[in-house]
Amino acid sequence: MIELMRQRISVREYQDQSIEPEKIALLQEALLRSPTSRNRRPWTFVFVSDKPTLEKLSTCKPHGASFIKDAAQAVVICADPERCDVWIEDCSIAATVLQLTAQSLGLGSCWVQVRKRRHDDTSAEEMVQNLLHLDRKLKVEAIITLGYPLEPFAERDLELHTEKILQWSGDEV
């Protein structure tokens, strides 16, 4: 797992190559096996590979979404807040599981924030709901793009600044 995390980066440039059905099936299984609070499973995952729809999704907000059109696949992560009060956390966990599973399959991914973002005179969420004909009770958390990266993966050189991020309580060292 740590090796996947060392190599995982946000990929915004993809090869023009579709994802094999068996890999899509594994990504779907990973989402369905994602941890969820009290096993409420409030989420809905909408898989989009249709190029015209990806093109429209890429306009869901003014910045940080244009690369959706170049992905082989996008997964819209939604949830019904009435099913679980921690739906945002459940969706975030599922999105992370999806991204790490994609990495393990040689696929790149990138999180596109939708919740609390604007689209012209409306919200990005409303734009996505309308485009995909989603039930209005579903809240859209994010879109995860997937595809074969244009550039090969390489381990990131991170300055972790652990002294600023990790804190210790008690005698741990």
C-alpha positions as CSV (number, residue, x, y, z in Angstrom):
1,M,0.0,0.0,0.0
2,I,2.7,2.5,0.9
3,E,4.4,1.9,-2.5
4,L,1.1,2.8,-4.2
5,M,0.9,6.0,-2.2
6,R,4.5,6.9,-2.9
7,Q,3.7,6.7,-6.7
8,R,0.2,8.1,-6.8
9,I,-0.1,11.5,-8.2
10,S,-3.0,13.5,-9.6
11,V,-3.1,12.7,-13.3
12,R,-4.6,15.3,-15.6
13,E,-3.2,14.2,-19.0
14,Y,-4.3,10.8,-20.3
15,Q,-3.6,8.6,-23.3
16,D,-6.3,8.1,-25.8
17,Q,-7.0,4.6,-24.7
18,S,-10.0,3.0,-23.2
19,I,-9.9,1.0,-19.9
20,E,-10.4,-2.8,-20.2
21,P,-13.7,-4.1,-18.9
22,E,-12.0,-6.4,-16.4
23,K,-10.3,-3.3,-14.9
24,I,-13.6,-1.4,-14.7
25,A,-15.1,-4.5,-12.9
26,L,-12.3,-4.4,-10.4
27,L,-12.8,-0.6,-9.8
28,Q,-16.5,-1.2,-9.3
29,E,-15.8,-4.0,-6.8
30,A,-13.4,-1.8,-4.9
31,L,-16.0,0.9,-4.6
32,L,-18.6,-1.6,-3.4
33,R,-16.1,-2.9,-0.8
34,S,-15.3,0.6,0.5
35,P,-15.7,1.1,4.2
36,T,-18.8,2.9,5.2
37,S,-20.2,4.2,8.5
38,R,-22.5,1.7,10.1
39,N,-22.6,-0.1,6.7
40,R,-25.2,2.4,5.5
41,R,-23.7,2.6,2.0
42,P,-25.3,6.0,1.2
43,W,-23.4,6.3,-2.1
44,T,-24.2,6.0,-5.8
45,F,-21.4,5.7,-8.3
46,V,-22.1,6.9,-11.9
47,F,-19.6,5.6,-14.4
48,V,-19.2,7.8,-17.5
49,S,-17.1,6.9,-20.5
50,D,-19.2,8.6,-23.3
51,K,-17.0,11.3,-24.8
52,P,-19.7,13.9,-25.3
53,T,-20.8,13.5,-21.7
54,L,-17.2,13.7,-20.5
55,E,-16.9,16.9,-22.5
56,K,-19.9,18.4,-20.8
57,L,-18.7,17.3,-17.3
58,S,-15.4,19.1,-18.0
59,T,-17.4,22.4,-17.9
60,C,-19.0,21.7,-14.5
61,K,-16.9,24.5,-12.9
62,P,-14.8,27.3,-14.3
63,H,-11.4,25.9,-13.1
64,G,-9.9,22.5,-12.3
65,A,-12.2,20.3,-14.4
66,S,-11.3,20.8,-18.1
67,F,-9.2,17.6,-18.2
68,I,-12.2,15.5,-17.6
69,K,-12.9,15.5,-21.3
70,D,-9.5,13.7,-21.9
71,A,-10.1,10.9,-19.4
72,A,-11.1,7.4,-20.5
73,Q,-13.6,7.2,-17.6
74,A,-15.1,9.4,-15.0
75,V,-16.8,8.3,-11.8
76,V,-19.3,10.7,-10.3
77,I,-19.4,10.0,-6.5
78,C,-22.8,10.8,-5.1
79,A,-24.7,10.0,-1.9
80,D,-28.1,10.3,-0.3
81,P,-27.6,12.3,2.9
82,E,-30.8,10.9,4.4
83,R,-29.2,7.5,4.5
84,C,-26.2,8.6,6.6
85,D,-25.1,11.7,8.4
86,V,-21.5,11.2,7.4
87,W,-22.1,10.7,3.7
88,I,-19.3,13.2,2.9
89,E,-16.8,11.0,4.7
90,D,-18.1,7.8,3.2
91,C,-17.8,9.3,-0.3
92,S,-14.3,10.6,0.4
93,I,-13.2,7.1,1.6
94,A,-14.7,5.5,-1.5
95,A,-13.0,8.0,-3.8
96,T,-9.7,7.3,-2.1
97,V,-10.2,3.6,-2.4
98,L,-11.0,4.1,-6.1
99,Q,-7.9,6.1,-6.7
100,L,-5.6,3.7,-5.0
101,T,-7.2,0.7,-6.8
102,A,-6.7,2.6,-10.1
103,Q,-3.1,3.1,-9.2
104,S,-2.6,-0.6,-8.5
105,L,-4.0,-1.3,-12.0
106,G,-1.6,1.1,-13.7
107,L,-4.3,3.7,-14.2
108,G,-4.0,7.4,-13.3
109,S,-6.7,9.4,-11.5
110,C,-7.6,12.8,-10.3
111,W,-10.2,14.1,-7.8
112,V,-12.4,16.9,-9.2
113,Q,-14.2,18.7,-6.3
114,V,-17.9,19.3,-7.1
115,R,-19.5,19.9,-3.7
116,K,-19.6,23.5,-2.8
117,R,-18.3,24.7,-6.2
118,R,-20.0,27.0,-8.7
119,H,-21.0,26.6,-12.3
120,D,-22.1,29.9,-13.9
121,D,-25.3,31.0,-12.2
122,T,-25.8,27.7,-10.4
123,S,-23.8,25.1,-8.5
124,A,-21.5,22.5,-10.1
125,E,-23.5,19.9,-8.3
126,E,-26.8,21.1,-9.9
127,M,-25.1,21.1,-13.3
128,V,-23.9,17.5,-12.9
129,Q,-27.3,16.4,-11.5
130,N,-29.0,17.9,-14.6
131,L,-26.6,16.5,-17.0
132,L,-26.8,12.9,-15.6
133,H,-30.5,13.1,-14.7
134,L,-29.7,12.3,-11.1
135,D,-32.3,12.0,-8.4
136,R,-32.3,15.4,-6.6
137,K,-31.9,13.7,-3.2
138,L,-28.4,12.6,-4.3
139,K,-25.6,15.1,-3.4
140,V,-22.6,15.1,-5.7
141,E,-19.3,15.0,-3.8
142,A,-16.7,14.7,-6.5
143,I,-15.8,13.3,-9.9
144,I,-12.8,11.0,-10.2
145,T,-11.2,10.9,-13.6
146,L,-9.5,7.6,-14.7
147,G,-7.3,6.6,-17.6
148,Y,-3.8,5.6,-18.7
149,P,-1.4,8.5,-17.8
150,L,0.3,10.2,-20.6
151,E,3.6,10.2,-18.6
152,P,4.9,7.2,-16.7
153,F,4.5,7.0,-12.9
154,A,7.5,8.0,-10.8
155,E,8.0,8.1,-7.1
156,R,7.4,11.6,-5.8
157,D,10.1,13.4,-4.0
158,L,8.3,14.8,-1.0
159,E,9.4,17.1,1.7
160,L,7.1,15.7,4.3
161,H,7.8,18.3,7.0
162,T,6.9,15.8,9.5
163,E,7.8,18.1,12.4
164,K,5.0,20.4,11.3
165,I,2.4,17.8,10.5
166,L,2.9,14.9,13.0
167,Q,2.6,15.6,16.6
168,W,3.2,13.3,19.6
169,S,1.4,13.1,22.9
170,G,3.1,11.5,25.8
171,D,6.3,9.5,25.6
172,E,6.0,8.3,21.9
173,V,9.0,9.0,19.7
